[in-house]
């Protein structure tokens, strides 16, 4: 009996000592405890700092940031707790075009993203690739993005190099498409700076070479086009491509005529006017309208055509959409319409009211422009056509 009583007293004493130690000693969080406090339930970093917690106080994440007795989250710990897949997802993102980079919405700017990356030990290849995406998403700066990708290539392993080359290819295609639109979205200088940098870094990179050759052919710089083609490194697999590019340039030089250097345009507000010849007898000032499917002239121009007894046959009517709504337009067939040395035989031309400047006689639509490769140089006020 005395033995059991002694055991009971000893147990009570030990329990009292343990309780007393927990009551008066501050709680020092372990690494796991810190990780749990530094991150919220969704795994994102909490802006506030860590507090030691006594037995009489409990803190919410918002209360923690309001206390004076603060313990900051170590950078290494932040890196481990916020690496919740966001950084991994960012690195694994293969897209480079703005509409492929929705992940970038997690940061407000390039500077914000760089501050985030500074929390991690990110190798230089990944960092430069990520910054290239940031240049495209936040600024759509093609040249800066390209420079970041070439910086990434310097230290890239074989697998990363393949990914980077694919991103460069996508970027080249994107710039090419923007530049060769009927209304280019980028300037000549930016186009050349971008493509020539690609050609300097990767002399055998065919998408950039083809884009440059196409532009040299449109602007009549045929010798530069041939020189660029000849700069392609000698390689059996590239011989047929080199020969085909030379043939394309020769064809353009043979067929582009005197206007290979560009057809002059006149600026009228935000629009361009080009001079056209109808049936080789009447001169018309037409607005370039890539949104119009058919060429259109005003009713006043029709009166002049009839006075001159030109071959201009009425063949029907068509309903068209205008700025003032839908209206009926008469359809005529002419013998020919010319822009410089470029012609469209037996064009169907609409006749309708045309509001605005009396010096404008109509619209030149895609029935003509669509027959050729064309580009409008908004800076030099030139129209480039190529068969």
C-alpha positions, 0 to 999 in steps of 0.5 A: 500500500505504501509503495502505491502511495509513493508512486502516486505522489511521485507522478503528481510531482512530475506532472506539476513540474512539467506544467510549470515549465510550459506555463512560464517558458516562451515557446520557440518555434521549430523550423516546421512551426516557422514554416506553418506560421510564415505561410497561410493555408493556401501556401502563400507567403504572409507579409507579416512576421512571426511572433513567439506565442505565450500560453495566454495569447493567440494570434491571427495572421493579421494580428501578428503584423501588428505586434512589436515583438516580431521575429522575421521569416528567414529568407531560406525559409520563405523560399522553401515555404513559398515554393508551392509550385508557382516558381516551378510552374513559371519555369515550366511555362513554355509560352513566350507570347503575351496571351500564353503568360497568364501566370504573370498576373501574380506580379504587378511588374518586372521589378516585382517579379525580380524581387520574387526571384531574388528569394530563390536560388534560380539558375541564370538560364531559368532567370533569363528565360523568365525575364524574357517572358516578363518583357513580353507580358508587361511591355511587349518589348520584343527586342528586350525579350530576345536579348534575355533569351540569348543570355539564357542560351549561354549557360543552357544545357541541351534540354534547356537549349531546345526549349529556348530555341523554340521560344525564339522561333515563336518570337520570330514568328510573332514579330514577322506576323505583326510586321507584314500585316497590311497595317504594321504594328511595329516599325521598320527599325524595330523589325530590322534590329530584331531580325538582324540580331537573330541573324547575328546570333544564329546565322543559319536560323531560317525563319529570320532569314526568310523574313528579311529576304521577303522584306528586302524583295518587297522594298527592291533591295535585291542585292541585299537579299541575295547577299543574305541568302549567300551568308547561310552556312554551307550545309547539304541540307540547306542547299535546296533552301538557299537555291529556292530563296534565290529564285524567289528574289529573282522572280520578285525583281523580274515582276515588280517593275518600276514601283518595287521601291514603293508606291507613294501614298498621301496621308489624309487624317488616319488614312492613306490615299493611293492613285489608281487608273480606271480603264487606263483613262480616269485617275482616281484617288482611293482610300486604302481600306483593308476592311472592304471586300470590294473596291467602291467609287462615289456616284460623282465619279460614276457621272464622270465615267459616263461622260467619258463613255468608258467601258463600265457595265452595270450588272446588278445591285448589292447590299453593303454595310457603311458607317451610316448603316446598310444601304444598296449599292450598284455593281459595275464591271470595268475593263481594268484598274491599275495601281502603278504596274499592278493591275486587276482585270475586269474588276467588279466595282461598287458605286454608292454615296461617299461622304467626306473629302471631295478629292477622294473618289472611293475605296480600294478594297481587298479584291485588288490588294488581296491579289498581291503580297502587300505592305503599307509603310506608315512611316515613309507613306509607301505601299509595297506590292509584290506578285 
